[in-house]
């Protein structure tokens, strides 16, 4: 039997102190935290520099790997090379107030334009009342009113004179005008005196009164027209006065923004509206509003305000916005409402920007998971990117849930690069189920959770120094850095790799810093790091402790000595949150005469997963192909994980299952002081498995509880040797010969260890050596076949 016991030096790869050329991380400079992420950083740089539609970026990496920080660093660096984008504002649309107009301004000009408009209204609030309170205006106004009144007086005087010539008196009463007969002295006569006049005189006076009444009626008809004419003259005077006051003030703005046609057009509209509503600028005495009268606008100057949506006056480069809560309103913006006189009112000044407005002309970073769980946010983002414009509307209106009138702001042109950060699973699900996804996010930046350990020690030490400084932690000593690097390999499950999960690294440094403070250390030392690791394990290992206790007390049956036929100790791993641990599981197999069927009891009761079932089918094919190529496979096998009450998944027990089935067939016992893990293929080769360190340590802990004998050990795939980063107590036990780790490449290697027999290699005729293990298996299967043939003959007889 060849020696496949691993040397203790193969069980743990220590960090070489000689590679760390410093006493503490105080001596090290900061480094970009994207260490070992060249593929992802190149993809991000490509995406943010390619300014074409659809080349948005999806940065994929598990949570806590620091992808968000890395993305922000890269994007901010690229943004620093970009120019400042344009400001945007909303202003009143005087012809259609429900559809506010959007104005694009030069970078940083928005706040000045807003201030200019406020100053304009302030100046007009003084200039216009002053113009209407001046002597010239009052004189001209008085002249128009005087002329109008004098015209009416003159006409009435002429009518009075005409009446006097006809012996009729023109009378003005509180209710109007009238005529009365008069004598030669133009004194009014009473009816008795009128009746004493001769008939011809009476008839003459009556005709005169009728004619005068007709003249009066015609005159009264002319009065409204004359008053309207006077009013138009006053309006023209008011307009002329207002134009003089407004034009003088607004001309400066028109000259200032002469090169911006959009602003000029708006200023012209403002000029017209101010002149039309010039009375709003003249103070009026307050009056009590009647119940039925509509209230006046509390702030009539509000319609001249500028709602500055995006102000980049403080920016030095393109914006980089991270929206932590990407719901519909936070992305697209919203229109607020205000309660007034029992109703909700709104206007263009209540339009609020969203993340897309703030990032317009720059970069918007979003968490993919948070985006997808917000109702309608994902569809809204896609629609906005496809349209190339930001259209603000309430969610209720977008879904056609309400039909009430509301504001419809003019859309704002969108030019933004969106970077989604999320788990790889989200990327692949969107790729599979959303046909629009790849048209909008054509660049994938795939972050790795590990980096090669070779020649990375110095950069990794600088990374630890950078994190410690940013988190305001103590510097790390040389030995502490070495211990963290070793534990980093352990966390990633590969002795040749270092973990790049920044969240886990930061947590370890933070907890190590706590223990350094508790121990009174100036620097974080090796012992502080180890104390942090041990304490975290202690916080989380209650369930592991209970399970191991059940094994020690015999509640869960695990044999650690002797040999048993059809029974083996397999190794499994339990993942509970962020803590995982290994434990031995007893697998048993029974065999009998049958038709070549392997009954996986876990699968039959639906506790076995698809991968586990696949492993059982593979080993069944291996047994049939090796031992029954020329004869029927006349055996029935029952296979089960004993005392297993949960779901069984994975194929890491298929090597153990193969060995226990062959043991039952050959009736050759297997060692119980050796546990085994590994996957098997149809050719009998042993394949690597995951969590090899936890599985080995799980069996070691059980052996330690019951007492190490020196014969105990674990069989692992040879391809897992490079993954070994075992605890120091396991390594020390191996060094003292109390515990062994065996690495196998084939099923025969494992069988020889477990049985103590030569597995045997078939010769050219396909015959195994007589005393080999394989010969016993083949012999028993042949005996099953003969028994089956004999049984069949008896049945036919």
CORNOR-V906577 format. One record per residue. N is the residue number from 1. SS is DSSP state (H for helix, E for strand, L for the rest). PHI is phi in whole degrees, 0 to 359 (none if undefined). Layout:
# CORNOR-V906577
N:SS:PHI, N:SS:PHI
This chain:
# CORNOR-V906577
1:L:none, 2:L:286, 3:L:278, 4:L:242, 5:E:284, 6:L:282, 7:L:287, 8:H:306, 9:H:293, 10:H:274, 11:L:271, 12:L:203, 13:L:251, 14:L:286, 15:L:277, 16:L:284, 17:H:296, 18:H:298, 19:H:282, 20:L:262, 21:L:269, 22:L:199, 23:L:268, 24:E:211, 25:H:288, 26:H:300, 27:H:280, 28:L:264, 29:L:277, 30:L:293, 31:L:222, 32:L:298, 33:L:286, 34:L:273, 35:L:294, 36:L:76, 37:L:245, 38:H:299, 39:H:299, 40:H:292, 41:H:294, 42:H:296, 43:H:295, 44:H:294, 45:H:298, 46:H:298, 47:H:294, 48:H:280, 49:H:267, 50:L:269, 51:L:268, 52:L:230, 53:L:298, 54:L:91, 55:E:269, 56:L:277, 57:E:240, 58:E:242, 59:E:266, 60:E:247, 61:L:189, 62:L:299, 63:L:300, 64:L:91, 65:L:278, 66:L:85, 67:H:295, 68:H:296, 69:H:298, 70:H:296, 71:H:297, 72:H:298, 73:H:298, 74:H:294, 75:H:291, 76:H:296, 77:H:295, 78:H:291, 79:H:297, 80:L:295, 81:L:268, 82:L:262, 83:L:285, 84:L:284, 85:L:285, 86:L:285, 87:E:279, 88:E:226, 89:E:215, 90:E:250, 91:E:230, 92:L:291, 93:L:263, 94:L:293, 95:L:277, 96:L:224, 97:L:301, 98:L:282, 99:L:235, 100:L:304, 101:E:265, 102:E:262, 103:E:237, 104:E:266, 105:E:238, 106:L:296, 107:L:307, 108:L:80, 109:L:274, 110:H:301, 111:H:292, 112:H:288, 113:H:295, 114:H:298, 115:H:295, 116:H:298, 117:H:292, 118:H:296, 119:H:294, 120:H:301, 121:H:293, 122:H:298, 123:H:293, 124:H:292, 125:H:296, 126:H:263, 127:H:292, 128:H:293, 129:H:302, 130:H:294, 131:H:295, 132:H:279, 133:L:259, 134:L:280, 135:H:296, 136:H:297, 137:H:295, 138:H:298, 139:H:296, 140:H:292, 141:H:295, 142:H:296, 143:H:296, 144:H:296, 145:H:293, 146:H:294, 147:H:298, 148:H:295, 149:H:294, 150:H:295, 151:H:296, 152:H:296, 153:H:297, 154:H:297, 155:H:295, 156:H:295, 157:H:296, 158:H:298, 159:H:294, 160:H:295, 161:H:296, 162:H:298, 163:H:294, 164:H:297, 165:H:294, 166:L:260, 167:L:55, 168:E:229, 169:E:261, 170:E:275, 171:E:249, 172:E:254, 173:E:243, 174:L:301, 175:L:262, 176:E:150, 177:E:243, 178:E:204, 179:E:231, 180:E:219, 181:E:297, 182:E:221, 183:L:267, 184:L:294, 185:L:270, 186:L:65, 187:L:257, 188:E:294, 189:L:255, 190:L:275, 191:H:300, 192:H:294, 193:H:293, 194:H:295, 195:H:289, 196:H:284, 197:L:290, 198:L:292, 199:H:296, 200:H:295, 201:H:294, 202:H:300, 203:H:296, 204:H:295, 205:H:295, 206:H:299, 207:H:297, 208:H:297, 209:H:297, 210:H:298, 211:H:295, 212:H:296, 213:H:298, 214:H:295, 215:H:297, 216:H:297, 217:H:300, 218:H:295, 219:H:295, 220:H:295, 221:H:292, 222:H:283, 223:H:304, 224:H:302, 225:H:296, 226:H:296, 227:H:291, 228:H:296, 229:H:297, 230:H:294, 231:H:295, 232:H:295, 233:H:295, 234:H:293, 235:H:296, 236:H:299, 237:H:297, 238:H:298, 239:H:296, 240:H:297, 241:H:295, 242:H:295, 243:H:298, 244:H:299, 245:H:288, 246:H:286, 247:H:299, 248:H:299, 249:H:280, 250:H:276, 251:H:299, 252:H:297, 253:H:293, 254:H:299, 255:H:292, 256:H:295, 257:L:252, 258:L:297, 259:L:271, 260:L:244, 261:H:298, 262:H:297, 263:H:291, 264:H:299, 265:H:299, 266:H:293, 267:H:297, 268:H:296, 269:H:294, 270:H:298, 271:H:301, 272:H:296, 273:H:292, 274:H:297, 275:H:296, 276:H:289, 277:L:245, 278:H:295, 279:H:296, 280:H:295, 281:H:269, 282:L:261, 283:L:302, 284:L:233, 285:L:291, 286:L:288, 287:L:223, 288:L:285, 289:L:278, 290:L:290, 291:L:297, 292:L:269, 293:L:274, 294:L:291, 295:L:290, 296:L:282, 297:L:301, 298:L:297, 299:L:227, 300:H:295, 301:H:275, 302:H:297, 303:H:289, 304:H:261, 305:L:286, 306:L:244, 307:E:269, 308:E:282, 309:E:281, 310:E:229, 311:L:239, 312:L:255, 313:L:294, 314:L:267, 315:L:277, 316:L:247, 317:L:201, 318:L:296, 319:L:284, 320:E:235, 321:E:245, 322:E:248, 323:E:261, 324:L:282, 325:L:232, 326:L:278, 327:L:277, 328:H:303, 329:H:291, 330:H:293, 331:H:280, 332:H:265, 333:L:96, 334:E:211, 335:E:245, 336:L:278, 337:L:231, 338:E:231, 339:E:284, 340:E:210, 341:L:55, 342:L:82, 343:E:222, 344:E:261, 345:E:238, 346:L:209, 347:L:203, 348:H:295, 349:H:286, 350:H:262, 351:E:277, 352:E:247, 353:L:284, 354:L:250, 355:H:298, 356:H:294, 357:H:294, 358:H:294, 359:H:265, 360:L:301, 361:L:90, 362:L:220, 363:E:226, 364:E:240, 365:E:252, 366:E:227, 367:E:279, 368:H:298, 369:H:295, 370:H:296, 371:H:294, 372:H:287, 373:H:276, 374:L:274, 375:L:303, 376:L:69, 377:H:292, 378:H:295, 379:H:295, 380:H:295, 381:H:298, 382:H:298, 383:H:298, 384:H:293, 385:H:294, 386:H:293, 387:H:284, 388:L:71, 389:E:207, 390:E:260, 391:L:248, 392:L:274, 393:L:206, 394:L:294, 395:H:298, 396:H:298, 397:H:288, 398:H:298, 399:L:267, 400:L:60, 401:L:271, 402:L:227, 403:L:235, 404:L:290, 405:L:289, 406:L:208, 407:L:289, 408:L:232, 409:L:300, 410:L:297, 411:L:299, 412:E:254, 413:E:299, 414:L:251, 415:L:218, 416:L:218, 417:E:254, 418:E:260, 419:E:241, 420:E:267, 421:E:239, 422:E:187, 423:L:294, 424:H:304, 425:H:301, 426:H:297, 427:H:299, 428:H:290, 429:H:293, 430:H:296, 431:H:297, 432:H:279, 433:H:246, 434:L:241, 435:L:295, 436:L:272, 437:H:299, 438:H:290, 439:H:288, 440:H:255, 441:E:236, 442:L:271, 443:E:245, 444:E:253, 445:E:250, 446:E:261, 447:L:278, 448:L:265, 449:L:268, 450:E:209, 451:E:222, 452:E:301, 453:L:283, 454:L:292, 455:L:60, 456:L:246, 457:H:300, 458:H:293, 459:H:296, 460:H:292, 461:H:297, 462:H:296, 463:H:298, 464:H:298, 465:H:295, 466:H:296, 467:H:296, 468:H:299, 469:H:291, 470:H:293, 471:L:269, 472:L:58, 473:L:255, 474:L:293, 475:L:295, 476:E:259, 477:E:285, 478:H:301, 479:H:292, 480:H:295, 481:H:299, 482:H:299, 483:H:293, 484:H:294, 485:H:295, 486:H:295, 487:H:291, 488:H:298, 489:H:297, 490:H:296, 491:H:295, 492:H:278, 493:L:75, 494:L:203, 495:L:292, 496:L:257, 497:E:232, 498:E:236, 499:E:288, 500:L:247, 501:L:283, 502:H:297, 503:H:297, 504:H:293, 505:H:295, 506:H:297, 507:H:298, 508:H:296, 509:H:294, 510:H:297, 511:H:290, 512:H:295, 513:H:296, 514:H:298, 515:H:289, 516:H:296, 517:H:295, 518:H:296, 519:L:270, 520:L:74, 521:L:266, 522:L:285, 523:L:247, 524:E:286, 525:L:253, 526:H:303, 527:H:293, 528:H:294, 529:H:297, 530:H:295, 531:H:296, 532:H:296, 533:H:296, 534:H:294, 535:H:292, 536:H:295, 537:H:299, 538:H:296, 539:H:294, 540:H:249, 541:L:259, 542:H:298, 543:H:294, 544:H:300, 545:H:299, 546:H:295, 547:H:295, 548:H:295, 549:H:296, 550:H:296, 551:H:291, 552:H:297, 553:L:276, 554:L:84, 555:L:288, 556:L:261, 557:L:276, 558:L:220, 559:L:268, 560:L:242, 561:L:209, 562:L:78, 563:E:231, 564:E:223, 565:L:279, 566:L:70, 567:E:216, 568:E:209, 569:E:261, 570:E:267, 571:E:240, 572:E:231, 573:E:230, 574:E:250, 575:E:251, 576:E:239, 577:L:66, 578:L:265, 579:E:243, 580:E:231, 581:E:208, 582:E:260, 583:E:210, 584:E:284, 585:E:229, 586:E:279, 587:E:246, 588:E:236, 589:E:220, 590:E:237, 591:E:231, 592:E:199, 593:E:297, 594:L:193, 595:L:248, 596:L:87, 597:E:259, 598:E:258, 599:E:268, 600:E:271, 601:H:299, 602:H:300, 603:H:287, 604:H:298, 605:L:262, 606:L:64, 607:L:259, 608:E:262, 609:L:280, 610:H:296, 611:H:291, 612:H:297, 613:H:296, 614:H:299, 615:H:299, 616:H:294, 617:H:294, 618:H:295, 619:H:292, 620:H:297, 621:H:294, 622:H:297, 623:H:298, 624:H:294, 625:H:290, 626:H:278, 627:H:251, 628:L:223, 629:L:285, 630:L:247, 631:L:226, 632:L:297, 633:L:273, 634:L:260, 635:E:217, 636:E:241, 637:E:235, 638:E:243, 639:E:233, 640:E:204, 641:E:274, 642:L:288, 643:L:53, 644:L:254, 645:L:238, 646:L:227, 647:L:287, 648:E:247, 649:L:220, 650:L:99, 651:L:248, 652:L:288, 653:L:260, 654:H:293, 655:H:294, 656:H:297, 657:H:295, 658:H:298, 659:H:298, 660:H:289, 661:H:293, 662:H:295, 663:H:298, 664:H:292, 665:H:294, 666:H:279, 667:L:57, 668:L:245, 669:L:289, 670:E:247, 671:E:294, 672:L:263, 673:L:271, 674:E:237, 675:E:262, 676:E:218, 677:L:215, 678:L:152, 679:E:256, 680:E:240, 681:L:253, 682:L:290, 683:L:262, 684:L:88, 685:E:277, 686:E:269, 687:E:249, 688:L:291, 689:L:227, 690:L:264, 691:L:54, 692:H:295, 693:H:295, 694:H:296, 695:H:293, 696:H:298, 697:H:294, 698:H:298, 699:H:289, 700:H:299, 701:H:297, 702:H:295, 703:H:296, 704:H:295, 705:H:298, 706:H:266, 707:L:105, 708:L:287, 709:L:253, 710:L:95, 711:L:258, 712:L:284, 713:E:182, 714:E:225, 715:E:260, 716:E:230, 717:E:295, 718:H:298, 719:H:288, 720:H:265, 721:H:302, 722:H:292, 723:H:265, 724:L:285, 725:L:217, 726:L:282, 727:L:299, 728:H:296, 729:H:293, 730:H:291, 731:H:297, 732:H:295, 733:H:295, 734:H:292, 735:H:295, 736:L:272, 737:L:79, 738:L:272, 739:L:209, 740:E:229, 741:E:242, 742:E:247, 743:E:246, 744:E:239, 745:L:248, 746:E:227, 747:H:297, 748:H:296, 749:H:300, 750:H:292, 751:H:296, 752:H:296, 753:H:294, 754:H:283, 755:H:255, 756:L:78, 757:L:252, 758:L:286, 759:L:293, 760:L:93, 761:L:241, 762:L:291, 763:L:278, 764:L:297, 765:L:274, 766:L:81, 767:L:255, 768:L:274, 769:L:305, 770:L:304, 771:L:263, 772:L:279, 773:H:295, 774:H:298, 775:H:295, 776:H:297, 777:H:296, 778:H:298, 779:H:296, 780:H:292, 781:H:294, 782:H:296, 783:H:296, 784:H:300, 785:H:294, 786:H:295, 787:H:297, 788:H:293, 789:H:296, 790:H:296, 791:H:296, 792:H:293, 793:H:294, 794:H:295, 795:H:291, 796:H:285, 797:L:292
